């Protein structure tokens, strides 16, 4: 399981990546400090030294999840809004297609495990939401710059569209047949056409 982390990575990164892998493979019940130590090939007690409580371990996983997702889905990497609606649609499609076909399915599954756990743990909910704002706020700024007359509402629509696609392709009925990049581009263009001026 440790191979999901680049060789020479700091121990906290190894622990967080291993926690994410365990969440994807075994679910929330399979995530324990001891299981992380074993899966990462660390001496017993290493994970507890880094994250003393279960909440601390979950927070480390959420933080690492955001870092890894930013490599794929960073709204700041989308084209300049001045490039037009079609360019934004193409940028969204590229990011989503890379996520859906680039071996990131375990990352998506771990994200859903953490999201469900956050509904039961208010302290994790606040942390999860704050981390998620790193994606929503730049997207809202992007839609504002592109001329959206209702950027907050349109951000919700874009996020819901992206989230629905990712869930359907990671754990839902399209898990075996993810859409092509062109299909995603067309879908994004249709969505944005109802929000942004030509």
ZICOR-V240648 format. One record per run of one state. SS is the DSSP state (hx for helix, st for strand, lp for the rest). FROM is the first residue (numbers start at 1). TO is the last residue. If there is no record, write none. Layout:
ss->SS from->FROM to->TO
ss->SS from->FROM to->TO
This chain:
ss->lp from->1 to->1
ss->hx from->2 to->4
ss->lp from->5 to->10
ss->hx from->11 to->26
ss->lp from->27 to->27
ss->hx from->28 to->30
ss->lp from->31 to->32
ss->hx from->33 to->40
ss->lp from->41 to->45
ss->hx from->46 to->50
ss->lp from->51 to->53
ss->hx from->54 to->73
ss->lp from->74 to->74
ss->hx from->75 to->77
ss->lp from->78 to->80
ss->hx from->81 to->83
ss->lp from->84 to->84
ss->hx from->85 to->101
ss->lp from->102 to->104
ss->hx from->105 to->118
ss->lp from->119 to->121
ss->hx from->122 to->145
ss->lp from->146 to->150
ss->hx from->151 to->170
ss->lp from->171 to->180
ss->hx from->181 to->193
ss->lp from->194 to->198
